Amino acid sequence: MAIDPVCGMKVDEKTTKLSHVHKGSTYYFCSQRCLDLFRKDPTRYLTK
């Protein structure tokens, strides 16, 4: 299980269609909203 970097929810990376590669790492998301927020400002969610 992966952790959505925006909301902290557990995400099954094998079944989700919502992912994004940032600086060589793949991140997985529970919803389109979380993915959109991350794409706008990834640094905000990676420096918590």
Secondary structure, DSSP 8 states (H G I E B T S, - for coil): -EE-TTT--EE-TTT---EEEETTEEEE-SSHHHHHHHHH-HHHHH--
